[in-house]
Structure formats: structure tokens, C-alpha cells
Amino acid sequence: MKWRFKSGKWPRWMIQLHTYTIISFVLLMLTGVALFAPRVHAMLIPYLPVIYDVHIVFGLVFGVTLLTPLLARLPAGKWIRRLDWFIPMVFGAIIVMTGILIWQVTRFPTTWRSRAFLWHGWMSYALSAWLLIHATYKAMGYRPARDGLNAGLDPTRRMFVKWLGTGVVGAVVLTIVDPVGLLRRSFTSGNNGAGTGGTSTDFAAYYTVTDGYPAADLKTYRLTLDGLVTHPTTLTWNDLVTLEAIQEQVDFHCVTGWSVPNVQWKGVHLKTLADLVKPSTTASYVHFYSFDGVYTESLSLSEALDPTVMLAYQLNGQPLRRQQGFPLRLVVPKMYGYKSIKWVNRVEFSDKPLTGYWEARGYPNEAYLGNPM
């Protein structure tokens, strides 16, 4: 059997646009997997800032290609197959809309963005599956029945507007109304009040910069506080948890796009630790070290003493799990998650900045939410 792709009577520029759209979507999928999948993510750490930018650019271009049927006149008398256009336009519109929600961290509520991230992935996988099916039957020369689900249509601009509108409305409904969440809660609301309040605090991924998650034993764990301080101190686990604790409920944002709303942390404020060791007047930075031997981070002293910053040992009322940073991690709610170093065993006060692990690989030191990456 001879496999070939037929272009029919489409003008050359539309054939090229069709090819480019497919290529751009494939690149979107590849860069998306690189940003999100932990194993791939770990292998490509030095290139992640560039991959992030490429993903954004191709996402915007992919969105523009969806508008082509509204801006250009299709060949007269050239019919189209319903599903060949309906599925890419509706699913594509949802992918683009949810992608914009994910991208604009400070412009939309975290609950919307959290749902948008899930649907962004699911719709991308669904469209990928459809494109494989579409390419297969095109290559084999398969032609659907004239009056079937994928019947031929005489295209109109109004038809394309309706399909794009369906995708836009679908994105709004899925991320704001959240019908799946409403349905799930309707089944759990009668379960002795054991609902979650409608908000999931599951993290989409748990990243590590080594081959695995380092382990610690609370009996031997120590937190060292040193550097430019009057009283260098080493705290046992019991010492740490007997210090004055603070609790806060904040949103968590990963630089790769996903967010988790209303995360409840419990831990120790940095000022409490600073009061123990008395930093010198020349100390202007606070460096954090992980017992994985690789991960490091740094904040200015003023950033570290922000009321929202803490060294946390509980998440949602439970001790941290190993992949979450057990037994102790930094939490910096106003910055992207890579500043919230996990598995902390040393805090150093210094008069010099430290280039952290991620910053040495291209990520900005000023990682405030909404700042360009």
C-alpha cells in the first residue's frame, strides 16, 4: 500500500500553514513535557528557561493559527470534514485559553489557574490523540462516510466563530464553574462532612535536583545556624519544634505553570531564628543549604524576614512527606516555588550574595510572581 498525504485543492499557503500548525503543536507538546515531567525536567535543567520561552512563543503562534479561518477566505466549493476542523478548533481554543491563564500568574485567581493547568494537559493529550488518528486515516487514504459524524460541510465564517466560541466558553466553564469539582463534591458532601472545601492541595509534581529524594532521621537531624552571627547554633529536631510556631494559608506557584491554592503551612519564622543567633550588622543575605548536597538558595535579609517567609515542617496539618522536603523546607509565598528550597539543614547569614542552584542555570534571582523568566 502506498501511503501519501493528499492536499486536494487547498492553496499552497494554507497547506504550509497546516504543516506549520502541526509542527508547532508537536513542539508545544515536547516543550510542555520537558517543563512538567519530573524525569525529563531533571535531565534538561540547564535549558529550562529557554524551553519555557519557546513554549510560550509557540503557544501564542498556535493561538493565532486558530484564527485563520476567520481572517482568510477558503477556496470556493472546497468542502471540509466536520471533525477535522471542529476538534482542533474547540480543543485548541481550550488549550490556548487555559495556557493564558497559566501564563499570567498575577492576573487570575489561583483556583482558576490550578484547574486550568489540569485541563491544559488533558486537552493537549486529547488533541494529540486525535491528530494521530487524523494523520493515520489520511495517510491510508481513508474517506469517512458522506453523512456520518465526520460528514463534509460547506464552510462559513459563522461556523468557525461558533466552534471557536465553543472552545472559549468551554475553557471558562471548566476553569471557573468547575463542573467536575461540583460533581465530585456532590458525591462527597454527605460523607460526614469530610469534604475538602472544594480545593485540592495536591502538588502536580515533586521535583528534585538529584537522582532521588534525600532521607533524614529525626533522631540525628540537625539544623545549623551560622555565618555572620554572634551565637552560632545547632538545633535538634526537638529544639526546632519547641520554638514559637506560625501558621499560614497561602498559594503555591511553580515556575513551570502549575499552582496550588490555599496551602496550609506550619513552621518557624526566620525572625525567630535570627533572634536566637543575633546576625551582625554586616549580614545582608541569608543562604539556605539542603542536605542533598546540591540544592542551595539565597534571599536578601529583608526578603527572608518578610512575615510570610518560614521554615515549614508541616503541610495541611501533617508532617512533610519526603518528596515535599521532610523534615524542613523553606516557604517563600511571594516568589516562584524554586526559591522554596527543600530538605534544609543549614541557614547561613552572610554579607555576600550566593548564586543558588537554579539561578546558576539561568533562573532569575528576583523570582517574584509575575516577573519575566
Residue pairs with C-beta under 8 A, 6 or more apart in sequence:
1 140
3 139
3 140
3 141
4 139
4 141
5 138
5 139
6 138
6 141
7 15
8 78
9 75
9 78
10 18
10 75
10 78
11 75
14 68
14 72
14 74
17 65
17 68
20 65
21 62
21 65
22 131
24 58
24 61
24 62
24 65
25 62
25 127
25 128
25 131
27 54
27 58
28 55
28 58
28 59
28 62
28 124
29 124
29 128
31 51
31 52
31 54
31 55
31 58
32 55
32 121
32 124
33 40
34 40
34 41
34 44
34 47
34 48
34 51
35 41
35 48
35 51
35 52
35 55
35 256
35 257
36 121
36 204
36 205
36 256
36 257
36 258
37 205
38 205
38 206
38 207
38 208
41 48
41 205
41 207
41 256
42 207
42 208
42 209
44 51
45 209
45 361
46 361
46 362
48 256
48 361
48 362
48 363
49 361
49 362
49 363
49 373
50 362
52 255
52 256
52 373
53 373
56 103
59 96
59 99
59 103
62 92
62 95
62 96
63 92
63 96
63 99
66 88
66 89
66 92
66 93
66 96
66 164
67 164
69 85
69 89
69 155
69 157
69 160
70 157
70 160
70 161
70 164
74 80
74 155
78 155
79 152
79 153
79 154
79 155
80 152
80 153
80 155
81 144
81 150
81 151
81 152
81 153
82 149
82 150
82 151
82 152
82 153
83 149
83 150
84 134
84 150
85 155
85 160
85 163
86 163
87 127
87 130
88 127
88 130
88 131
89 160
89 163
89 164
89 167
90 163
90 164
90 166
90 167
90 170
91 123
91 126
91 127
91 130
91 167
92 127
92 167
93 163
93 164
93 166
93 167
93 168
93 170
93 171
94 119
94 123
94 167
94 170
94 171
94 174
95 120
95 123
95 124
95 127
97 116
97 167
97 168
97 171
97 172
98 116
98 117
98 119
98 120
98 123
98 171
98 174
98 175
99 116
99 120
101 108
101 112
101 113
101 116
101 171
101 175
102 113
102 116
102 117
102 120
102 257
102 258
102 259
103 257
105 113
105 253
105 259
105 369
105 370
106 369
106 370
108 116
109 261
110 251
110 253
110 259
110 260
110 261
110 262
111 199
111 261
112 175
112 176
113 175
113 259
114 200
114 258
114 259
114 260
114 261
115 174
115 175
115 178
115 181
116 171
116 174
116 175
117 204
117 257
117 258
117 259
119 171
119 174
119 175
120 257
137 144
144 150
144 151
145 151
146 152
153 159
173 179
174 180
178 198
181 198
185 195
185 198
188 194
188 195
188 196
189 195
197 262
199 261
199 262
200 260
201 260
201 261
201 262
201 263
201 264
201 315
201 316
202 260
203 252
203 258
203 260
203 324
204 254
204 258
204 260
205 254
205 256
205 258
206 213
206 323
206 324
208 292
208 323
208 342
209 292
209 294
209 295
209 357
210 292
210 293
210 294
210 295
213 322
213 323
214 290
214 291
214 292
214 322
214 343
215 322
216 291
216 326
216 327
216 343
216 345
218 237
218 327
219 237
221 236
221 237
221 327
221 328
221 345
222 234
222 235
222 236
222 345
223 234
223 235
223 240
223 311
223 328
223 344
223 345
223 346
223 347
224 232
224 233
224 234
224 345
224 346
224 347
225 232
225 233
225 234
225 235
225 273
225 276
225 277
225 346
225 347
225 349
226 232
226 233
226 277
226 346
226 347
226 348
226 349
227 279
227 283
227 287
227 348
227 349
227 350
228 279
228 280
228 282
228 283
228 349
228 350
228 351
229 277
229 278
229 279
229 280
229 283
229 349
230 277
230 278
230 279
230 280
231 276
231 277
231 278
232 277
233 276
233 277
237 327
240 268
240 313
240 328
241 313
243 268
243 272
243 273
244 268
244 269
244 272
245 266
245 267
245 268
246 266
246 267
246 268
246 269
246 310
247 264
247 265
247 266
248 264
248 265
248 308
248 310
248 333
249 262
249 263
249 264
249 265
250 262
250 263
250 265
250 308
250 331
250 333
251 259
251 260
251 261
251 262
251 263
251 333
252 259
252 260
252 263
252 333
252 337
252 340
253 259
253 336
253 337
253 369
254 336
254 337
254 338
255 336
255 337
255 338
255 363
255 367
255 373
263 315
263 316
264 315
264 316
264 317
265 310
265 312
265 314
265 315
265 331
266 312
266 313
266 314
266 317
267 310
267 311
267 312
267 313
267 314
267 328
267 331
268 310
268 311
268 313
269 307
269 309
269 310
270 286
270 304
270 305
270 309
270 310
270 311
270 347
271 305
273 311
273 347
274 305
274 349
277 349
279 301
279 349
280 349
282 351
283 301
283 349
283 350
283 351
284 300
284 301
284 350
284 351
285 298
285 299
285 300
285 301
285 349
285 350
285 351
285 352
285 353
285 354
286 298
286 299
286 300
286 301
286 304
286 347
286 348
286 349
286 350
287 296
287 297
287 298
287 347
287 348
287 349
287 350
287 354
288 296
288 297
288 298
288 299
288 330
288 341
288 344
288 346
288 347
288 348
289 295
289 296
289 344
289 345
289 346
289 347
289 348
290 296
290 341
290 342
290 343
290 344
290 345
291 343
291 344
291 345
292 343
294 357
295 341
295 342
295 343
295 357
296 341
296 354
296 356
296 357
297 330
297 338
297 339
297 341
297 354
297 356
297 357
297 358
298 353
298 354
298 355
298 356
298 359
298 365
299 309
299 332
299 339
301 349
303 309
303 332
306 332
306 334
308 331
308 332
308 333
308 334
309 330
309 331
309 332
309 333
310 330
310 331
311 328
311 329
311 330
311 331
311 344
311 347
312 320
312 325
312 328
312 329
312 330
312 331
313 319
313 320
313 327
313 328
313 329
314 320
315 321
315 324
319 326
319 327
320 326
320 327
320 328
320 329
324 342
325 341
325 342
325 343
325 344
326 343
328 343
328 344
328 345
329 340
329 341
329 342
329 343
329 344
330 339
330 340
330 341
330 342
330 344
331 340
332 339
332 340
334 368
334 369
335 367
335 368
335 369
336 367
336 369
338 358
338 363
338 367
339 356
339 367
341 356
353 365
355 365
356 365
359 365
363 373
364 371
364 372
364 373
